[in-house]
Amino acid sequence: LSPASTYRGVQNIFLGNEAAADLKAGYDSYSKLIGQPPKWYFAASSDGMGRHPSLLHEANDLGMKVSYWSTVVCVDGLNLRLDQLDSLKGDVRETNGGSI
């Protein structure tokens, strides 16, 4: 392994632990404010941290169910064809962008 890839791996471990700690803090705050613990965690993030194994493990340990929201469009080139774009638009209209 190169030093750069080793660093990214170690950095990813720390970011995952930080994200898990943030989830626990949010869980505690929600429980205190609402009077009962949250039941769901929505695993979405533009940088992928929302689906980091540490975060998902923490959600499981807290007894939370994890949901993923996704829309799938098969792309066979650099641009979307009109039928692919129509499919994506239809999914967003019908289910707000995906399904749980």
C-alpha positions in Angstrom: 0.0 0.0 0.0 1.2 3.5 -0.8 1.5 6.0 2.0 -1.4 8.0 0.4 -3.8 5.1 0.3 -2.9 4.1 3.9 -3.5 7.7 5.0 -6.9 7.8 3.3 -7.8 4.5 5.0 -6.9 5.8 8.4 -8.6 9.1 7.7 -11.8 7.2 6.7 -11.7 5.2 10.0 -11.6 8.5 12.0 -14.3 10.1 9.9 -16.5 7.1 10.4 -16.0 7.2 14.2 -16.7 11.0 14.2 -19.9 10.4 12.2 -21.0 7.6 14.6 -20.3 10.0 17.6 -22.4 12.7 15.9 -25.3 10.1 15.4 -25.1 9.2 19.1 -25.2 12.9 20.1 -28.2 13.5 17.8 -29.9 10.4 19.2 -29.4 11.6 22.8 -30.6 15.1 21.9 -33.7 13.8 20.1 -34.5 11.4 23.0 -34.3 14.2 25.5 -36.3 16.7 23.5 -39.1 14.4 22.2 -39.2 12.0 25.2 -38.6 8.9 23.2 -35.7 7.6 21.1 -35.7 8.0 17.3 -36.7 4.8 15.4 -35.2 5.5 12.0 -31.9 6.7 10.5 -31.9 7.9 6.9 -28.6 6.8 5.4 -28.0 9.5 2.8 -25.0 11.7 2.2 -23.3 13.3 -0.8 -19.9 12.3 0.5 -20.9 8.7 1.4 -20.4 9.1 5.2 -24.1 8.5 5.7 -23.5 4.9 4.8 -20.1 4.4 6.5 -20.0 1.0 8.3 -19.2 2.7 11.7 -22.3 4.9 11.3 -24.5 2.0 10.3 -23.1 -0.1 13.2 -23.9 2.7 15.7 -27.4 3.0 14.3 -27.9 -0.7 14.8 -26.5 -0.6 18.3 -29.0 2.2 19.1 -31.8 0.1 17.9 -32.6 2.3 14.9 -33.8 1.0 11.6 -31.8 2.3 8.6 -33.4 3.4 5.4 -31.9 4.0 2.0 -33.5 6.2 -0.6 -32.5 5.6 -4.2 -33.4 6.0 -7.8 -31.8 3.8 -10.4 -31.2 4.7 -14.0 -29.1 2.5 -16.2 -26.7 4.8 -18.0 -24.9 3.5 -21.1 -22.9 6.6 -22.0 -21.8 10.1 -20.9 -25.3 11.6 -21.2 -28.8 10.5 -20.4 -31.0 9.5 -23.3 -34.5 11.1 -23.4 -36.1 7.9 -22.2 -33.7 7.6 -19.3 -34.3 11.2 -18.3 -38.1 10.6 -18.6 -37.7 7.6 -16.3 -35.8 9.6 -13.8 -38.3 12.4 -13.8 -41.2 10.0 -13.5 -39.6 8.3 -10.5 -39.1 11.7 -8.8 -42.7 12.7 -9.5 -44.2 9.4 -8.3 -42.0 8.7 -5.2 -40.0 11.9 -4.5 -36.9 10.3 -6.0 -36.9 6.7 -4.9 -38.1 4.1 -2.6 -37.3 2.9 0.9 
